[in-house]
Amino acid sequence: MIGGYDIVLETALSREDRVLVVTYLRRRWPDAVVEDLFDLSIGMQALSPESISVGEYFVYLTDEDRDKWDELGAVDETRDTMVQLVVDEDRLTIVVEPEGVTYQIGKDLSESIKNNRFFRVSARVLDLKEAA
């Protein structure tokens, strides 16, 4: 995304994290289209946690918005209709428009991943204490 704002999580995505990403995006943008660097597009409902591996993904609000991005690029009309996910071995970067719907999506998604991890770790600690 040209001129976007990066929200960075400095950690590898677990399977649970990928499930959360897919579930959250499906709920927020059910008609979204996801495109990878090879221009392979799939509808949001076809996206699975296994689909998300190391790579770059563009999540467009709708198929029409993807077409506008292809035609116009990052202009005022399109900036808040796409979220870019950059998945590396040891980090997730969510690129969004600094002020708008996509910014809130990026913040919500990163907070959800952090909270999910906290609760998973807390549950494991409690399980270990109960087992002792």
C-alpha contacts under 8 A as a table, 3 or more apart, distances in Angstrom:
res1	aa1	res2	aa2	distance
1	M	4	G	5.54
1	M	74	A	7.12
1	M	84	Q	6.69
1	M	95	V	6.79
1	M	96	V	7.63
2	I	74	A	6.13
3	G	97	E	7.78
4	G	95	V	5.71
4	G	96	V	5.27
4	G	97	E	5.14
4	G	98	P	6.43
5	Y	95	V	5.42
5	Y	96	V	5.24
5	Y	97	E	5.90
5	Y	98	P	5.24
5	Y	103	Y	7.93
6	D	93	T	6.21
6	D	94	I	5.72
6	D	95	V	4.60
6	D	96	V	6.61
7	I	93	T	5.61
7	I	94	I	5.03
7	I	95	V	6.29
7	I	96	V	7.87
7	I	106	G	6.81
7	I	107	K	7.36
7	I	110	S	7.57
8	V	91	R	7.01
8	V	92	L	5.84
8	V	93	T	4.46
8	V	94	I	6.37
9	L	91	R	5.53
9	L	92	L	5.16
9	L	93	T	6.35
9	L	110	S	7.11
10	E	90	D	6.28
10	E	91	R	4.50
10	E	92	L	6.67
11	T	89	E	7.98
11	T	90	D	4.69
11	T	91	R	4.52
11	T	92	L	6.94
12	A	88	D	7.21
12	A	89	E	5.63
12	A	90	D	4.10
12	A	91	R	5.12
12	A	92	L	7.02
13	L	16	E	7.88
13	L	17	D	5.56
13	L	18	R	6.46
13	L	87	V	7.93
13	L	89	E	7.97
13	L	90	D	7.56
13	L	91	R	7.23
13	L	92	L	7.13
14	S	17	D	5.04
14	S	18	R	6.40
15	R	18	R	5.06
15	R	19	V	6.23
15	R	49	P	6.88
16	E	19	V	5.06
16	E	20	L	6.23
17	D	20	L	5.02
17	D	21	V	6.21
17	D	113	I	6.07
17	D	116	N	7.83
18	R	21	V	5.00
18	R	22	V	6.22
18	R	49	P	4.95
18	R	50	E	7.74
18	R	52	I	6.73
19	V	22	V	5.28
19	V	23	T	6.04
19	V	48	S	7.54
19	V	49	P	5.09
20	L	23	T	5.11
20	L	24	Y	5.87
20	L	112	S	7.78
20	L	113	I	7.08
21	V	24	Y	5.27
21	V	25	L	6.09
21	V	49	P	7.86
21	V	109	L	6.90
21	V	113	I	7.96
22	V	25	L	5.30
22	V	26	R	6.04
22	V	47	L	6.84
22	V	48	S	6.54
22	V	49	P	6.27
23	T	26	R	5.20
23	T	27	R	6.23
24	Y	27	R	5.22
24	Y	28	R	6.15
24	Y	109	L	7.12
25	L	28	R	5.07
25	L	29	W	5.68
25	L	30	P	7.21
25	L	44	M	7.73
26	R	29	W	5.43
26	R	30	P	4.66
26	R	31	D	7.88
26	R	32	A	7.71
26	R	44	M	5.99
26	R	45	Q	6.78
27	R	30	P	5.74
28	R	105	I	7.94
29	W	32	A	5.31
29	W	44	M	7.82
29	W	61	L	6.09
30	P	44	M	6.20
30	P	45	Q	7.14
31	D	43	G	7.06
31	D	44	M	6.35
31	D	45	Q	8.00
31	D	61	L	6.62
31	D	62	T	5.63
31	D	63	D	7.92
32	A	43	G	6.19
32	A	44	M	5.26
32	A	59	V	6.44
32	A	60	Y	5.38
32	A	61	L	4.50
32	A	62	T	4.67
32	A	63	D	6.89
33	V	41	S	6.48
33	V	42	I	5.77
33	V	43	G	4.65
33	V	44	M	5.60
33	V	59	V	5.75
33	V	60	Y	5.23
33	V	61	L	6.67
33	V	62	T	5.82
33	V	63	D	5.83
33	V	66	R	7.45
34	V	41	S	5.43
34	V	42	I	5.40
34	V	43	G	6.21
34	V	44	M	6.44
34	V	47	L	7.78
34	V	57	Y	6.60
34	V	58	F	5.60
34	V	59	V	4.49
34	V	60	Y	6.33
35	E	38	F	7.76
35	E	39	D	5.62
35	E	40	L	5.38
35	E	41	S	4.33
35	E	42	I	6.63
35	E	57	Y	5.64
35	E	58	F	5.09
35	E	59	V	6.49
36	D	39	D	5.40
36	D	40	L	5.58
36	D	41	S	6.82
36	D	55	G	7.58
36	D	56	E	5.90
36	D	57	Y	4.59
36	D	58	F	6.29
37	L	40	L	7.38
37	L	55	G	7.61
37	L	56	E	6.08
37	L	57	Y	6.77
42	I	46	A	6.30
42	I	47	L	6.85
43	G	46	A	5.45
43	G	47	L	6.72
44	M	47	L	5.22
47	L	51	S	6.24
48	S	51	S	5.15
48	S	52	I	7.22
49	P	52	I	5.57
50	E	53	S	6.95
52	I	55	G	7.73
52	I	87	V	7.91
53	S	87	V	6.70
54	V	86	V	7.71
54	V	87	V	4.83
54	V	88	D	5.09
54	V	89	E	6.29
55	G	86	V	6.00
55	G	87	V	5.19
55	G	88	D	6.59
56	E	84	Q	7.26
56	E	85	L	5.74
56	E	86	V	4.49
56	E	87	V	6.13
57	Y	84	Q	5.69
57	Y	85	L	5.03
57	Y	86	V	6.40
58	F	82	M	6.65
58	F	83	V	5.94
58	F	84	Q	4.55
58	F	85	L	6.36
59	V	82	M	5.42
59	V	83	V	5.11
59	V	84	Q	6.14
59	V	85	L	7.76
60	Y	63	D	6.96
60	Y	65	D	6.10
60	Y	66	R	5.58
60	Y	81	T	5.82
60	Y	82	M	4.39
60	Y	83	V	6.61
61	L	65	D	6.19
61	L	66	R	7.67
61	L	81	T	5.25
61	L	82	M	6.11
62	T	65	D	5.12
62	T	66	R	6.51
63	D	66	R	5.13
63	D	67	D	6.44
64	E	67	D	5.06
64	E	68	K	6.29
65	D	68	K	4.96
65	D	69	W	6.21
65	D	78	T	7.00
65	D	81	T	6.51
65	D	82	M	7.89
66	R	69	W	5.09
66	R	70	D	6.25
66	R	82	M	7.98
67	D	70	D	5.05
67	D	71	E	6.19
68	K	71	E	5.00
68	K	72	L	5.68
68	K	73	G	7.22
68	K	78	T	6.89
69	W	72	L	5.27
69	W	73	G	4.53
69	W	74	A	6.66
69	W	78	T	6.28
70	D	73	G	5.92
72	L	75	V	6.67
72	L	78	T	7.86
73	G	78	T	7.28
74	A	77	E	7.97
74	A	78	T	5.93
74	A	79	R	5.42
75	V	78	T	5.46
75	V	79	R	5.86
76	D	79	R	5.59
76	D	80	D	7.90
77	E	80	D	7.59
78	T	81	T	5.49
78	T	82	M	7.46
79	R	82	M	6.63
79	R	97	E	6.11
80	D	83	V	7.97
80	D	96	V	7.47
80	D	97	E	5.69
80	D	100	G	6.36
80	D	101	V	6.34
80	D	102	T	5.70
81	T	102	T	7.06
82	M	96	V	7.27
82	M	102	T	6.99
83	V	94	I	6.97
83	V	95	V	5.92
83	V	96	V	5.36
83	V	102	T	6.23
83	V	106	G	7.78
84	Q	94	I	5.81
84	Q	95	V	4.92
84	Q	96	V	6.72
85	L	92	L	7.06
85	L	93	T	5.83
85	L	94	I	4.82
85	L	95	V	6.37
86	V	92	L	5.79
86	V	93	T	4.99
86	V	94	I	6.46
86	V	95	V	7.88
87	V	91	R	6.24
87	V	92	L	4.77
87	V	93	T	6.52
88	D	91	R	5.12
88	D	92	L	6.17
94	I	106	G	6.01
95	V	106	G	7.44
96	V	102	T	5.28
96	V	103	Y	5.27
96	V	106	G	6.58
97	E	100	G	6.31
97	E	101	V	7.87
97	E	102	T	5.81
97	E	103	Y	5.60
98	P	102	T	7.91
98	P	103	Y	5.65
99	E	102	T	7.68
99	E	103	Y	5.78
100	G	103	Y	5.38
100	G	104	Q	6.62
101	V	104	Q	5.27
101	V	105	I	6.29
102	T	105	I	4.89
102	T	106	G	6.11
103	Y	106	G	5.11
103	Y	107	K	6.19
104	Q	107	K	5.11
104	Q	108	D	5.92
105	I	108	D	5.15
105	I	109	L	5.93
106	G	109	L	5.15
106	G	110	S	6.12
107	K	110	S	5.25
107	K	111	E	6.07
108	D	111	E	5.18
108	D	112	S	5.96
109	L	112	S	5.05
109	L	113	I	6.26
110	S	113	I	5.20
110	S	114	K	6.27
111	E	114	K	5.05
111	E	115	N	6.03
112	S	115	N	5.13
112	S	116	N	5.92
113	I	116	N	5.09
113	I	117	R	6.19
114	K	117	R	5.23
114	K	118	F	6.24
115	N	118	F	4.99
115	N	119	F	6.22
116	N	119	F	5.28
116	N	120	R	6.18
117	R	120	R	5.06
117	R	121	V	6.14
118	F	121	V	5.27
118	F	122	S	6.06
119	F	122	S	4.93
119	F	123	A	6.00
120	R	123	A	5.18
120	R	124	R	6.32
121	V	124	R	5.12
121	V	125	V	6.28
122	S	125	V	5.13
122	S	126	L	6.25
123	A	126	L	5.11
123	A	127	D	6.11
124	R	127	D	4.97
124	R	128	L	6.16
125	V	128	L	5.09
125	V	129	K	6.21
126	L	129	K	5.04
126	L	130	E	6.13
127	D	130	E	5.16
127	D	131	A	6.11
128	L	131	A	5.08
128	L	132	A	6.25
129	K	132	A	5.23
